[in-house]
Amino acid sequence: MNRPLTTITIILSLLVFLTAKASNTFTELHTSPKREIRAVWLTTYGGLDWPKTRVKDDWTRKQQKEELIRMLDGLQAANINTVLFQARTRGLVAYPSRYESFDMVWTGKEGHYPGYDPMQFVVDECHKRGMECHAWVVCISQAKIYRSPNNESTADYLASICEEITRRYDIDGISLDYIRYGDGKPKGVSAWQARENITRIVRRIHDKVKAAKPWVKMSCSPIGKYKETRNLWSKYNAYERGQDVERWTREGLMDIIFPMSYWDGKDFYPWIPQWKQIENGRIIAPGIGTYFLDYREGRRTLAEQIAQHNYVRHDAGMGFALFRAQHLLANHKGIYDFIKYFCPHPALAPSIAPNAPKPQQPQDVTVERGETKTTISWTPQENTMVNVYASREWPVDISKAKNIIALRVKGSQIVIPTGYKLHYAVTTIDRYGNESDEISTAKEKFRSALSYRPDNSKSYR
């Protein structure tokens, strides 16, 4: 599975070797873990990421949809596995809601239906590509509709919106943004009361979501610096803005934390271990400010971005989230090329219930081999999907990311375009992210000496 070193590969290798903070060797960089969150925020506010086209007729509606398809194809080719889709901006939404109006970004007019359900479309298109789709919900809006955290009715209102999304759509997660007081100190309450007020909102949302679908992952995006300590100082931190994240992870109110760790140097590296200390068995995936690679936003170099990725994966053992989709796909300073290099194979997101029993193995697996394609079939099980692996070696080693050819496949079969024989393994994966033992195909001798490299830029469904 070797590939030629292109110019960009050689340059990136040298950059990592020269700039990474700690684990910075070529071998370590090319370690592609099987389990890792690789998330991207996909912004709808103002159409920053999507949509660029406003729906006026059938043609523009088609264009709007094709914009998203191109974006998701690009993210899939970079082996991104989690899309944080902005379902609610500032009191406006991306789906037909009982509570709030359609955002004007879809048609140019607030409250106007674009002729299709954008939320449903995004969920379906993410799942076609084996990617998780989390509904990103802006909570404490600073404009449009402002609901104070001091008011107890705010918790019920926001919980109702999150419950509505959860019950209506086959989402994989609810991700809370601006779940805090504004950028100034909380007004009218003490710091302790501010944390109690925000925690009340978090708990109410958690309880509504988990009662509807317990497998839906709860996450949030707190300020990237958690809490002042003797060795770490920052007036602008999550704890002082009401975000008691250690309590949320300890009490199981959150499954995943995406800290907005967008800074550099001393404002980035010392704070990552602090997040690690308060994970309490939950998942931490720091948000990295890809937008700073755009010359209009900042002066970050690609080398600095590479060093952050290398540190987060190899030193902290964490995944990552990129803000935001358009900046990644625009390949500012080569960041998209780097992510494809850094993530050469697909990856499963970590389980949010790792101590739960494994799901049942796939049932009634059959493999029909043809000259140009292979069809793998199975009997579907409720609330599960399958992962498919392939290798020239038997038995197929499902612990290696390089053998993954399809993740989170729904339905009852997959058709794989191959013209020569491979060995296959199929596993079941449940909605919590737990994977079964594999069912392997029978060992057969190869009739071709050709090497095989799955093309993970394509959807085989």
N, C-alpha and C positions, 0 to 999 in steps of 0.2 A: 504494500500500500504506500510505497514511497512515491514522491512526486518531485519533479524538477524544481530547483530553487529559482524562482523568478527574481527579477531585480527588486521588487517590493519586498519579497520575503527576506532577501539578504539584508536590505536596509533595516527592516523591522528587527531582525535578529541582532544586528549591531546596536541599534538604539536601545533595545532591552538590556543587552549585556552592559552597556555603558551607563544606563540611567536608573535601572531598577534599584529599589532600596535594599532588598535583601536577596530573595530567591530569584536569581536573574539569569540562569543558564539556559541555553537553547533547549536542552532536554526537558527542564522543568516547565518552560513556557509551552512546549508542545504536549505536555500531559493534558489530555482532554478528559475531564471527569465525566463519569456516566450520570452522576447526580449533581445538578447545579442550577440554581435559578439564574436565568438570563432574561431579564425583563426590559421592556421599553415602554415609556409613557407615550401614548398617542393622544395628542391634544386636539380637542375640537374648539376650544375657546378662540373666538375670532377666526376660526379656520386656519390656525397656525400650522397644524400638520394636515388635517383633513376636516371638512372638504374645502377645496379651492374653488370648485364650481358650484354655483347656486342652481337649484332645480327650477326651471321655467317650463319645461316640456319633456317629452319622452327622451329626446336626444340628450339634454343636459342631465337628466336623471341617470341615463346610462353612463355618461361621462363621470358623474360623481361616484358611481359605484366602481368604475374602472380605476379611478384614482386610488381607492382603497385596495383593490386587488393588486395593483402594482406595488404598493407599499408592503403589503403582507407577503408578496412573493419575494421582495427584497429582504425582508426580515427573516423569512424562512431560509433563504439561501445563506444567511449569516448564522443560522442555527440558533436564533432567538426562540425561546420556548414559552414566553409569557408576555401578553400584551395587556397593558393597563390602559383601558379605553375610557376616555372621559365621557361618562354618561350624564353627569350633571356639572354645569359650570357655576354660574352665580345666579341661582334661582331659575335656571332654564335647563331643559333636558334634551336628550337625543332619542327619545322614544315617546309614544303617546301615553301620557301620565294622567292619573286622576288628580294630581296635586299641582303640577306646574306645566308651563307652556313649552312648546317646541322652541328651541333656540333658533334665532334668525339665520344662523349660518347655513341652514339647510336650504332655505328658499329665498332669503333676503328679507323675509318678513316674520316677525315674532309670532309664534302660535300657528303658523301655517304648516300643514302636513305635506311632506315632500313626495307623497305617493308610494312610499315604502317605509319600513321600520328600520332606521339605521342601526339600532341596537341589535336587532335580530340578525341583520345582515352581517354585522361584525362578528357576532358569536359564531354564526354558521361558517364564515370564511376562515376564521381562526381554527375552528375544529377540523375543517377540511385539511388543514396543513399540520395537524397534530399539535397545535399551540393552545395553551390555556388562554382564556379571555376573562379578565377581571374588570368589573365595573368600577371605574374610578369616580368617586363622588366627592365633590367639593362641599364641605359641611358648613363652616361658619363664614358665610360670604361677607365680604367687606363692601359690597355694592349690591344693587338691585333689591334683593330681599335680605335684610339683615335680621337674624334672630339671635339674641343675646344668649350666651351659655348660662347666664345667671337665671334665665327664665326656664322653669322646669318643663314647660310645654315644648321647648326646642328639642329635647331628647325624643319626645313622642313623635314630633313631626319628621325629624330626620330618620328615625327608625321606620316610620311608615313608608318613606320613599325607598329605603334600602330593602325593606320587605317586599314592596311592590316589584322591584327589579328582580329580586331573588326568586319570587314565585312565578314570575312571568317568563323568565329567560333561563336557558341552560348555562348560566355563567359558572365559572370556576372559582370566583372570588369577589368580594366586596373590598375595595381599597379606599380608605378614608383620607382625604386631604384637607388642609386647613382645619384640622380637628384641634383647635387651640384658640387662645385669645390672639388679638392682633399684635402688631410689631411693637406696640408700647406695652407698658406694664398693665396687667388687668385692672380695670377701674371698678370701684365700688365693692370689691371683695379682697380678702387677704390672699396671699399666695397659696396657702393651704386650701382655702375655699375654692379658689380657681381650679386647682387640681381635682377637687371633689366634683365640681360642676362638669368638667370635661369628662371625667371618668364615668359620671352618671350617663352622659350621652353615649359613650363608647359601650357601656354595659347594656343599655337599652337596645342599641343597634345589634350588638352581638346576640342578645337573647332572641330578638325577632328573626334574625337571619338563620341562626342555628336551629330554631324551632321549625323553620320552613324546610331547610335543607342542611343537615348537620355537616355535610362534606364541603360546603362552600367555605373557602378560606377567608378568614378575616385578616386584613392587613391595614397598615397606615403608613403615612410618610411624615414622620416628625422632623423637626429642625435637626440638622446634622450634628449638632453638638448636644450631648444629652444633659450633662449636669456639671456645674462647677465643683471642683475638688481642690485639695491642697496643691496638686500638680497641674491641674487644668483650669484655665480661667477664661470665661467668655460671658459677658452680660447677656448676649443673645443666645439662649439655650432652650432646649425643649422643656425642661423641668420648670423653669420660671414662667413659661407661657401656658402652663396648665397640663403639660403632657407627662403624666406619671407612667412612663413606658415600662419601667421595671415592674410596677404593680400590674400593668396590663398583661405582661408576659407571664408573671408569676401566677396570676389568677386565671390564666387561660383565656383572656378576652381577645388576645391577638395570636394568630398563627404565624404571621410574617411581619417583619418590620423592614421598611425601606427608608432608612435615614437619608435625608437630603444632604449628603456629604459632598457638597459641590465645590468646596474650597481646595486650596493647594497647601503643600508644606506643613507647617506647624498647625494649621487650621484643619488639616485632614488626618495625617498619620497618627497623632497621639489619641485621637478620639475614636478610632476604629476599635482598639482593644477595650475601650469603655463599653461600647455596644456589645462586644463579645461577652463581657462580664455580666450583663443583665439579660442575656437571652433566655435563661431558664428553660432550656430545651426547645425553644422556638427557633424560627429561621430568621437570620439577619442577612439582608442583601443591600449593601450600601448603594445609594444613588450617586452616580458619577455625572458631573456636569459636562456632557458632551457639547452642549451649546457654547461653551467657552472656547471651543476650537474655531467657531465662526468669528472672523475678524471684527464683525460688527458687535459682538458680545464680549469679547475679552482677548487676552494675549496668551492663552495657554498653548503650549507646544504639544505636538504628538508624543514626544518623548515623556513629558510629564503625565500624559494620559496613560501611556503604556505602563509606566512605573506604578500608577495607582491600581490598574487592573492586576498587575503582577503581585503587588502587595496584598490586595484583597483576596485573591485566590490562594496564593502559596503560603502566605504568612498568617492570614486570618481564617483561611478555610471557608470563605464565604462566596456567595454568588454576587450578582451585581444587577443594578437597574440603571438604564441610560435615559437621561433627560436631554433631548426628546427625540422622537422618531425621525423627523425631517432632517435634523442635524446629523444623525447617523447616516441616513440614506443619501444625503448630499455629499458624503465622503469628505467632509472638511478636513484638510491636512492629511488625508489618508486614513481616517478613523474607521471607515467601513471596511477597507482592505485589511486593516489590523484585526478587527473583530472576526472576520472570516478566517484569518490566520490563527488567532487566539482560540477560536472555537471551531476546529476543523471537522468535528463530528457532532451529531445531535446529542442532547442531554435531557434526562428526565428531571423535573423539579423534585426536590426532596419531599418525602412523605410528611404530612402534618400529624400522622398517627403511627409513628414507626413501631410502636409496641403492640399494635393490633395484629390479630392473626392474618396470615397471608390469604389472599383470595384463592378460590378454587382454580385449578389449572384449566386451560381452554378445553372445551369438550368437542368431540367429533372432528378433530382436525384432519383435513385431507389436503393433499398436494397433487395438483394436476400439472404435469410438465409438458410444455410444448416446445416447438422449435424456436419461437420468438417470445414466448411469454410463459410465466408460471402463475397459476391461480391457487391461492391458499384459502381454504374455507374453514369455518368453524360454526358452532352453535352459539349465538349470543347469550350472555348472562345479564341479568338486570343490574343496572348501574355499574357496569364495567366496560372496558375497552380492551384492545389487545395491542401488544408491542410485537414487532416482527424483526428478527435478526437473520443475517445471512453470512456465510463464511465458506471459503474453500476447504477449511479444516473441519473435521468432525471429531467429537461433538462441537457444536457451535458454542463459543464462550460468550455468554450473555453479560458477563461482567465488563466487557470491553466496549467502550462507546463506538469504536470504529466498526463494529458489527451491526449497529442499529441501521435499519433501512426504513422503518416506519414506526411512529409512536402514536399511541392513543387513537387507534383506528376503531371507528364505530361501524356498526353493521355486521355482516357475516362473511365477508371475503375481501381479499386484496389481490389485485392483478399486478404482477411485477414484470417489467419488460426485460427479459434476459434471453440470450440465444444459446446458453450453455448451462451446464448443471452447477448448482450450488447446494449446500446443505442449509437448512432453515431451522429456526427455533421460534416458537410462538409462546408468549406469556400473556396472562391476564393482568390488567392493572385496574384497581378500583379508584373511586373518585377521591379518596384520601391520598392516593399516590403510592399505595402498597402494591408490590408486584408478586405474582405467583412464581412457583417453580416452572421451568420451561417444559414444553412438549417439543421434542426434536424429531425431525424427519429421519427416516432410515438412512444408514450409511450407504453411499454409492460411490463408485469410482468415477473420476472425471473423464470426460471424453475430449476435454479441451485444456490446453496448458495456458490459456489466456488468463491474465490476472483480472480481478474484479474489484471495482470501486463503486459502491453505491452512489448514485447521483442524488444527493440529499437536497438539491435545489428544486427538485420536482415533487409534486404530490402524486403518489401512486394510486390514489383512490379514484 
